[in-house]
Structures are given as C-alpha cells and as structure tokens.
Amino acid sequence: MTHAVAPRRRRLLGLACAAAIAASLNLPLSACGSSTFPFIPDHYTFSRAQVQEAVARKFPYRRTVSQLFDVALTNPVVGFEPGANRVTVHVDAHIASPFLQQPVDGAFMLTSQLEYDAPSHAVVLRSPSVERVEVDGEARAYRQQIEAAGGLAAAQWLDGYPIYTFKPEQLQFAGVNFEPGTITILTNGIRVQIVEK
C-alpha cells in the first residue's frame, strides 16, 4: 500500500510543479526577474557614492571657452533631484579672462538627465546644463557670459559621460537578452529597470 501511494504523490507533485512553471511564464518580466530567473534582477540600484566616484574621475577639468574664459572645475559633489528626475553636480570654478583684472573663484550647479546608451552598454549623462552660477566681485558683471561658457563646457565635456557600464553577464541569462529600461532618480540612488530585449 505504501508503494502505491508514493508514486501517486510524486505524480501530483510533478503536476503541481509543472502548473506553477507554466503560470510563471505568463507573468510580466518584472515578476519573472525574481521568480523565473532568480539570477537576473528586475532592476539595479546605484548608490550616490557609486555615482560620485564615477563623476569624480572626470575631474579636475580645464578648458578655454570661446578664447575668452579659462575655466577650471574641481571638487564635484553629486546630488539627486527626484522630482525632476535629474542628477546634479556642484563644482568649484576658477575663472580667468582678459575681461577680469584677476581670476575669480565661484561655483557652478550642473544638472543632467540620464539615458541608456546601447552601443556602450552604459548609463550616461545626457543634455547637461548649467542651472546656477555663483561668482563674486567684478565677475558678476559678466555673469551671463560665464554662465554661457560654463554651459558650453558642460555640454561638450559631460554629455554622454558614462556613470555605470553594464557587464555582458548582467544583461544575459539562459539565452535571453535584457536591457535597461526606465531610469528613476531616487533620494539616495538611481534605479534602473531591467527588461527583456
């Protein structure tokens, strides 16, 4: 009698497992990320420290803009604007120009969108712009020109700069290819959704 019950239990267990697998294949990928493919998460989150480290590698930065301003940018501090879904970078600025009797120190606040760049497999800064310029003394008379110079420098220098590059094994599993989807700025990090390609 024991021998007759055991095969029946095995068959029922096998049918229950098959039904569970079949049901899970109809779930959206975000749910499958943790159940069907447990080694492929449905998102990655990068901390402020990781983004800070990536951006800091780009500094210090020096550039002559329009042959009028020598701009040196140092000491980047990364921040997040969840409401606008943008990354901020506050940098110290040292500006010299024939218009100024002596170089002046100030600061720029840059903001940027984030975007996934498929050819490089990286999350990159996209369309950075200068949101705020802080300068003192005689440099205030040239604030517009300094802001324009800073904006041009930021656009040429930071646009397309990678803050995180995915490894191939992070975007493949069991013959299925994945790619980053929606990028969301949080108060303490950046959340990148992973979706089936």
ChimeraX commands (.cxc) that place a marker at each C-alpha (Angstrom):
marker #1 position 0.00,0.00,0.00 radius 0.5
marker #1 position 2.87,2.35,0.80 radius 0.5
marker #1 position 4.37,1.60,-2.61 radius 0.5
marker #1 position 1.12,2.58,-4.38 radius 0.5
marker #1 position 0.80,5.92,-2.52 radius 0.5
marker #1 position 4.38,7.12,-3.15 radius 0.5
marker #1 position 4.17,7.16,-6.99 radius 0.5
marker #1 position 0.80,8.96,-6.79 radius 0.5
marker #1 position 2.30,11.66,-4.56 radius 0.5
marker #1 position 5.25,12.04,-6.93 radius 0.5
marker #1 position 2.88,12.42,-9.91 radius 0.5
marker #1 position 0.79,15.05,-8.06 radius 0.5
marker #1 position 3.90,16.93,-7.01 radius 0.5
marker #1 position 5.22,16.84,-10.59 radius 0.5
marker #1 position 1.90,18.17,-11.95 radius 0.5
marker #1 position 1.83,20.95,-9.34 radius 0.5
marker #1 position 5.41,21.99,-10.27 radius 0.5
marker #1 position 4.59,21.96,-13.99 radius 0.5
marker #1 position 1.49,24.12,-13.38 radius 0.5
marker #1 position 3.50,26.58,-11.30 radius 0.5
marker #1 position 6.18,26.89,-14.01 radius 0.5
marker #1 position 3.57,27.32,-16.74 radius 0.5
marker #1 position 1.80,30.03,-14.73 radius 0.5
marker #1 position 5.04,31.88,-14.02 radius 0.5
marker #1 position 5.89,32.09,-17.74 radius 0.5
marker #1 position 2.81,34.28,-18.24 radius 0.5
marker #1 position 3.94,36.81,-15.62 radius 0.5
marker #1 position 5.46,40.15,-16.67 radius 0.5
marker #1 position 9.28,40.28,-16.69 radius 0.5
marker #1 position 9.46,42.39,-13.54 radius 0.5
marker #1 position 7.91,39.50,-11.64 radius 0.5
marker #1 position 9.95,36.93,-13.58 radius 0.5
marker #1 position 13.10,38.75,-12.61 radius 0.5
marker #1 position 12.93,37.32,-9.14 radius 0.5
marker #1 position 10.98,34.08,-9.67 radius 0.5
marker #1 position 11.66,32.59,-13.11 radius 0.5
marker #1 position 15.20,33.96,-13.50 radius 0.5
marker #1 position 16.42,34.41,-9.92 radius 0.5
marker #1 position 19.91,35.47,-11.06 radius 0.5
marker #1 position 18.63,38.35,-13.21 radius 0.5
marker #1 position 17.13,41.10,-11.02 radius 0.5
marker #1 position 14.30,43.23,-12.37 radius 0.5
marker #1 position 16.34,46.35,-11.57 radius 0.5
marker #1 position 19.73,47.63,-10.45 radius 0.5
marker #1 position 20.20,50.46,-7.97 radius 0.5
marker #1 position 23.35,52.60,-7.91 radius 0.5
marker #1 position 24.17,54.50,-4.73 radius 0.5
marker #1 position 25.14,58.15,-4.50 radius 0.5
marker #1 position 28.68,57.02,-3.58 radius 0.5
marker #1 position 28.97,54.98,-6.80 radius 0.5
marker #1 position 27.81,57.91,-8.92 radius 0.5
marker #1 position 30.10,60.29,-7.00 radius 0.5
marker #1 position 33.08,58.02,-7.65 radius 0.5
marker #1 position 32.29,57.79,-11.39 radius 0.5
marker #1 position 31.85,61.55,-11.81 radius 0.5
marker #1 position 34.95,62.37,-9.74 radius 0.5
marker #1 position 37.11,60.50,-12.27 radius 0.5
marker #1 position 36.34,63.27,-14.78 radius 0.5
marker #1 position 37.90,65.98,-12.59 radius 0.5
marker #1 position 39.77,68.29,-12.46 radius 0.5
marker #1 position 38.72,69.86,-15.76 radius 0.5
marker #1 position 40.24,72.84,-17.54 radius 0.5
marker #1 position 39.06,74.43,-20.76 radius 0.5
marker #1 position 39.31,77.68,-22.65 radius 0.5
marker #1 position 35.85,78.65,-23.89 radius 0.5
marker #1 position 35.42,80.93,-26.91 radius 0.5
marker #1 position 39.02,82.13,-26.36 radius 0.5
marker #1 position 37.64,84.43,-23.67 radius 0.5
marker #1 position 37.38,82.40,-20.47 radius 0.5
marker #1 position 39.77,79.91,-18.95 radius 0.5
marker #1 position 37.57,77.71,-16.79 radius 0.5
marker #1 position 38.91,75.22,-14.22 radius 0.5
marker #1 position 36.36,72.98,-12.47 radius 0.5
marker #1 position 37.19,70.93,-9.36 radius 0.5
marker #1 position 35.63,69.23,-6.31 radius 0.5
marker #1 position 32.42,67.74,-7.79 radius 0.5
marker #1 position 29.61,66.91,-5.37 radius 0.5
marker #1 position 26.82,64.73,-6.79 radius 0.5
marker #1 position 23.20,65.19,-5.73 radius 0.5
marker #1 position 19.79,63.94,-6.87 radius 0.5
marker #1 position 16.58,65.75,-7.83 radius 0.5
marker #1 position 13.90,63.00,-7.74 radius 0.5
marker #1 position 11.09,65.42,-8.65 radius 0.5
marker #1 position 12.83,66.47,-11.87 radius 0.5
marker #1 position 14.44,63.02,-12.39 radius 0.5
marker #1 position 17.84,64.65,-12.81 radius 0.5
marker #1 position 21.33,64.32,-11.35 radius 0.5
marker #1 position 23.03,67.45,-10.03 radius 0.5
marker #1 position 26.76,68.16,-9.87 radius 0.5
marker #1 position 28.01,71.11,-7.82 radius 0.5
marker #1 position 31.56,72.11,-8.82 radius 0.5
marker #1 position 34.01,74.76,-7.69 radius 0.5
marker #1 position 35.10,77.05,-10.52 radius 0.5
marker #1 position 38.23,79.15,-11.11 radius 0.5
marker #1 position 37.74,81.62,-13.96 radius 0.5
marker #1 position 40.32,83.79,-15.71 radius 0.5
marker #1 position 39.62,86.18,-18.59 radius 0.5
marker #1 position 41.07,89.29,-20.25 radius 0.5
marker #1 position 37.86,90.99,-19.07 radius 0.5
marker #1 position 38.77,90.39,-15.43 radius 0.5
marker #1 position 41.56,92.20,-13.61 radius 0.5
marker #1 position 42.33,88.98,-11.75 radius 0.5
marker #1 position 40.98,85.41,-11.75 radius 0.5
marker #1 position 37.88,84.80,-9.66 radius 0.5
marker #1 position 36.56,81.79,-7.79 radius 0.5
marker #1 position 32.97,80.70,-7.88 radius 0.5
marker #1 position 30.76,77.63,-8.34 radius 0.5
marker #1 position 28.52,76.03,-10.96 radius 0.5
marker #1 position 25.49,73.84,-10.39 radius 0.5
marker #1 position 25.06,71.47,-13.33 radius 0.5
marker #1 position 22.07,69.19,-13.86 radius 0.5
marker #1 position 21.69,66.31,-16.26 radius 0.5
marker #1 position 19.23,63.69,-17.43 radius 0.5
marker #1 position 20.29,60.05,-17.53 radius 0.5
marker #1 position 19.93,57.77,-20.53 radius 0.5
marker #1 position 20.94,54.25,-21.51 radius 0.5
marker #1 position 23.44,54.17,-24.39 radius 0.5
marker #1 position 23.03,50.75,-26.05 radius 0.5
marker #1 position 26.31,50.65,-28.05 radius 0.5
marker #1 position 28.42,51.22,-24.91 radius 0.5
marker #1 position 26.04,49.32,-22.55 radius 0.5
marker #1 position 26.28,52.29,-20.19 radius 0.5
marker #1 position 24.03,54.67,-18.28 radius 0.5
marker #1 position 25.27,58.11,-19.37 radius 0.5
marker #1 position 24.75,61.77,-18.56 radius 0.5
marker #1 position 22.60,63.36,-21.26 radius 0.5
marker #1 position 21.97,67.03,-22.10 radius 0.5
marker #1 position 23.77,68.56,-19.09 radius 0.5
marker #1 position 23.14,72.24,-18.43 radius 0.5
marker #1 position 24.23,74.94,-16.01 radius 0.5
marker #1 position 21.41,75.75,-13.60 radius 0.5
marker #1 position 23.21,78.17,-11.32 radius 0.5
marker #1 position 26.39,80.25,-11.34 radius 0.5
marker #1 position 27.87,81.76,-8.19 radius 0.5
marker #1 position 30.58,84.40,-8.69 radius 0.5
marker #1 position 31.66,87.39,-6.66 radius 0.5
marker #1 position 33.20,90.80,-7.25 radius 0.5
marker #1 position 33.73,92.18,-10.73 radius 0.5
marker #1 position 32.91,88.79,-12.28 radius 0.5
marker #1 position 29.22,89.44,-11.56 radius 0.5
marker #1 position 29.15,91.91,-14.44 radius 0.5
marker #1 position 29.99,89.01,-16.77 radius 0.5
marker #1 position 27.66,86.51,-15.19 radius 0.5
marker #1 position 25.75,85.81,-18.43 radius 0.5
marker #1 position 28.93,85.20,-20.39 radius 0.5
marker #1 position 30.34,82.99,-17.62 radius 0.5
marker #1 position 27.09,81.01,-17.49 radius 0.5
marker #1 position 27.15,80.56,-21.29 radius 0.5
marker #1 position 30.81,79.49,-21.16 radius 0.5
marker #1 position 30.07,77.03,-18.36 radius 0.5
marker #1 position 27.06,75.64,-20.23 radius 0.5
marker #1 position 29.09,75.13,-23.39 radius 0.5
marker #1 position 31.89,73.45,-21.45 radius 0.5
marker #1 position 29.43,71.18,-19.61 radius 0.5
marker #1 position 27.66,70.17,-22.82 radius 0.5
marker #1 position 30.90,69.35,-24.65 radius 0.5
marker #1 position 32.56,67.69,-21.71 radius 0.5
marker #1 position 29.90,65.75,-19.79 radius 0.5
marker #1 position 27.32,64.87,-22.46 radius 0.5
marker #1 position 27.46,61.11,-22.95 radius 0.5
marker #1 position 29.79,60.54,-19.99 radius 0.5
marker #1 position 29.16,57.05,-18.51 radius 0.5
marker #1 position 28.34,56.77,-14.81 radius 0.5
marker #1 position 27.83,52.99,-14.95 radius 0.5
marker #1 position 28.70,50.37,-17.58 radius 0.5
marker #1 position 26.91,47.01,-17.52 radius 0.5
marker #1 position 28.90,43.80,-17.89 radius 0.5
marker #1 position 27.58,41.37,-20.57 radius 0.5
marker #1 position 26.65,38.76,-17.93 radius 0.5
marker #1 position 24.40,41.29,-16.20 radius 0.5
marker #1 position 22.20,41.51,-19.29 radius 0.5
marker #1 position 22.04,37.86,-20.40 radius 0.5
marker #1 position 20.65,34.72,-18.83 radius 0.5
marker #1 position 19.64,31.34,-20.26 radius 0.5
marker #1 position 19.90,32.64,-23.83 radius 0.5
marker #1 position 17.61,35.62,-23.11 radius 0.5
marker #1 position 18.92,39.16,-23.65 radius 0.5
marker #1 position 17.93,42.00,-21.34 radius 0.5
marker #1 position 18.47,45.76,-21.43 radius 0.5
marker #1 position 17.97,48.73,-19.10 radius 0.5
marker #1 position 14.54,50.37,-19.29 radius 0.5
marker #1 position 13.18,53.21,-17.18 radius 0.5
marker #1 position 15.78,55.14,-15.17 radius 0.5
marker #1 position 14.44,56.69,-11.96 radius 0.5
marker #1 position 16.28,59.11,-9.69 radius 0.5
marker #1 position 15.60,58.33,-6.03 radius 0.5
marker #1 position 16.54,60.38,-2.98 radius 0.5
marker #1 position 19.55,58.19,-2.26 radius 0.5
marker #1 position 20.33,56.42,-5.53 radius 0.5
marker #1 position 19.45,55.66,-9.13 radius 0.5
marker #1 position 17.13,52.76,-10.03 radius 0.5
marker #1 position 17.50,51.23,-13.50 radius 0.5
marker #1 position 14.75,48.84,-14.61 radius 0.5
marker #1 position 15.88,45.70,-16.47 radius 0.5
marker #1 position 13.55,44.46,-19.24 radius 0.5
marker #1 position 13.65,41.74,-21.86 radius 0.5
marker #1 position 15.16,42.95,-25.13 radius 0.5
marker link #1:1,2 radius 0.2
marker link #1:2,3 radius 0.2
marker link #1:3,4 radius 0.2
marker link #1:4,5 radius 0.2
marker link #1:5,6 radius 0.2
marker link #1:6,7 radius 0.2
marker link #1:7,8 radius 0.2
marker link #1:8,9 radius 0.2
marker link #1:9,10 radius 0.2
marker link #1:10,11 radius 0.2
marker link #1:11,12 radius 0.2
marker link #1:12,13 radius 0.2
marker link #1:13,14 radius 0.2
marker link #1:14,15 radius 0.2
marker link #1:15,16 radius 0.2
marker link #1:16,17 radius 0.2
marker link #1:17,18 radius 0.2
marker link #1:18,19 radius 0.2
marker link #1:19,20 radius 0.2
marker link #1:20,21 radius 0.2
marker link #1:21,22 radius 0.2
marker link #1:22,23 radius 0.2
marker link #1:23,24 radius 0.2
marker link #1:24,25 radius 0.2
marker link #1:25,26 radius 0.2
marker link #1:26,27 radius 0.2
marker link #1:27,28 radius 0.2
marker link #1:28,29 radius 0.2
marker link #1:29,30 radius 0.2
marker link #1:30,31 radius 0.2
marker link #1:31,32 radius 0.2
marker link #1:32,33 radius 0.2
marker link #1:33,34 radius 0.2
marker link #1:34,35 radius 0.2
marker link #1:35,36 radius 0.2
marker link #1:36,37 radius 0.2
marker link #1:37,38 radius 0.2
marker link #1:38,39 radius 0.2
marker link #1:39,40 radius 0.2
marker link #1:40,41 radius 0.2
marker link #1:41,42 radius 0.2
marker link #1:42,43 radius 0.2
marker link #1:43,44 radius 0.2
marker link #1:44,45 radius 0.2
marker link #1:45,46 radius 0.2
marker link #1:46,47 radius 0.2
marker link #1:47,48 radius 0.2
marker link #1:48,49 radius 0.2
marker link #1:49,50 radius 0.2
marker link #1:50,51 radius 0.2
marker link #1:51,52 radius 0.2
marker link #1:52,53 radius 0.2
marker link #1:53,54 radius 0.2
marker link #1:54,55 radius 0.2
marker link #1:55,56 radius 0.2
marker link #1:56,57 radius 0.2
marker link #1:57,58 radius 0.2
marker link #1:58,59 radius 0.2
marker link #1:59,60 radius 0.2
marker link #1:60,61 radius 0.2
marker link #1:61,62 radius 0.2
marker link #1:62,63 radius 0.2
marker link #1:63,64 radius 0.2
marker link #1:64,65 radius 0.2
marker link #1:65,66 radius 0.2
marker link #1:66,67 radius 0.2
marker link #1:67,68 radius 0.2
marker link #1:68,69 radius 0.2
marker link #1:69,70 radius 0.2
marker link #1:70,71 radius 0.2
marker link #1:71,72 radius 0.2
marker link #1:72,73 radius 0.2
marker link #1:73,74 radius 0.2
marker link #1:74,75 radius 0.2
marker link #1:75,76 radius 0.2
marker link #1:76,77 radius 0.2
marker link #1:77,78 radius 0.2
marker link #1:78,79 radius 0.2
marker link #1:79,80 radius 0.2
marker link #1:80,81 radius 0.2
marker link #1:81,82 radius 0.2
marker link #1:82,83 radius 0.2
marker link #1:83,84 radius 0.2
marker link #1:84,85 radius 0.2
marker link #1:85,86 radius 0.2
marker link #1:86,87 radius 0.2
marker link #1:87,88 radius 0.2
marker link #1:88,89 radius 0.2
marker link #1:89,90 radius 0.2
marker link #1:90,91 radius 0.2
marker link #1:91,92 radius 0.2
marker link #1:92,93 radius 0.2
marker link #1:93,94 radius 0.2
marker link #1:94,95 radius 0.2
marker link #1:95,96 radius 0.2
marker link #1:96,97 radius 0.2
marker link #1:97,98 radius 0.2
marker link #1:98,99 radius 0.2
marker link #1:99,100 radius 0.2
marker link #1:100,101 radius 0.2
marker link #1:101,102 radius 0.2
marker link #1:102,103 radius 0.2
marker link #1:103,104 radius 0.2
marker link #1:104,105 radius 0.2
marker link #1:105,106 radius 0.2
marker link #1:106,107 radius 0.2
marker link #1:107,108 radius 0.2
marker link #1:108,109 radius 0.2
marker link #1:109,110 radius 0.2
marker link #1:110,111 radius 0.2
marker link #1:111,112 radius 0.2
marker link #1:112,113 radius 0.2
marker link #1:113,114 radius 0.2
marker link #1:114,115 radius 0.2
marker link #1:115,116 radius 0.2
marker link #1:116,117 radius 0.2
marker link #1:117,118 radius 0.2
marker link #1:118,119 radius 0.2
marker link #1:119,120 radius 0.2
marker link #1:120,121 radius 0.2
marker link #1:121,122 radius 0.2
marker link #1:122,123 radius 0.2
marker link #1:123,124 radius 0.2
marker link #1:124,125 radius 0.2
marker link #1:125,126 radius 0.2
marker link #1:126,127 radius 0.2
marker link #1:127,128 radius 0.2
marker link #1:128,129 radius 0.2
marker link #1:129,130 radius 0.2
marker link #1:130,131 radius 0.2
marker link #1:131,132 radius 0.2
marker link #1:132,133 radius 0.2
marker link #1:133,134 radius 0.2
marker link #1:134,135 radius 0.2
marker link #1:135,136 radius 0.2
marker link #1:136,137 radius 0.2
marker link #1:137,138 radius 0.2
marker link #1:138,139 radius 0.2
marker link #1:139,140 radius 0.2
marker link #1:140,141 radius 0.2
marker link #1:141,142 radius 0.2
marker link #1:142,143 radius 0.2
marker link #1:143,144 radius 0.2
marker link #1:144,145 radius 0.2
marker link #1:145,146 radius 0.2
marker link #1:146,147 radius 0.2
marker link #1:147,148 radius 0.2
marker link #1:148,149 radius 0.2
marker link #1:149,150 radius 0.2
marker link #1:150,151 radius 0.2
marker link #1:151,152 radius 0.2
marker link #1:152,153 radius 0.2
marker link #1:153,154 radius 0.2
marker link #1:154,155 radius 0.2
marker link #1:155,156 radius 0.2
marker link #1:156,157 radius 0.2
marker link #1:157,158 radius 0.2
marker link #1:158,159 radius 0.2
marker link #1:159,160 radius 0.2
marker link #1:160,161 radius 0.2
marker link #1:161,162 radius 0.2
marker link #1:162,163 radius 0.2
marker link #1:163,164 radius 0.2
marker link #1:164,165 radius 0.2
marker link #1:165,166 radius 0.2
marker link #1:166,167 radius 0.2
marker link #1:167,168 radius 0.2
marker link #1:168,169 radius 0.2
marker link #1:169,170 radius 0.2
marker link #1:170,171 radius 0.2
marker link #1:171,172 radius 0.2
marker link #1:172,173 radius 0.2
marker link #1:173,174 radius 0.2
marker link #1:174,175 radius 0.2
marker link #1:175,176 radius 0.2
marker link #1:176,177 radius 0.2
marker link #1:177,178 radius 0.2
marker link #1:178,179 radius 0.2
marker link #1:179,180 radius 0.2
marker link #1:180,181 radius 0.2
marker link #1:181,182 radius 0.2
marker link #1:182,183 radius 0.2
marker link #1:183,184 radius 0.2
marker link #1:184,185 radius 0.2
marker link #1:185,186 radius 0.2
marker link #1:186,187 radius 0.2
marker link #1:187,188 radius 0.2
marker link #1:188,189 radius 0.2
marker link #1:189,190 radius 0.2
marker link #1:190,191 radius 0.2
marker link #1:191,192 radius 0.2
marker link #1:192,193 radius 0.2
marker link #1:193,194 radius 0.2
marker link #1:194,195 radius 0.2
marker link #1:195,196 radius 0.2
marker link #1:196,197 radius 0.2
view
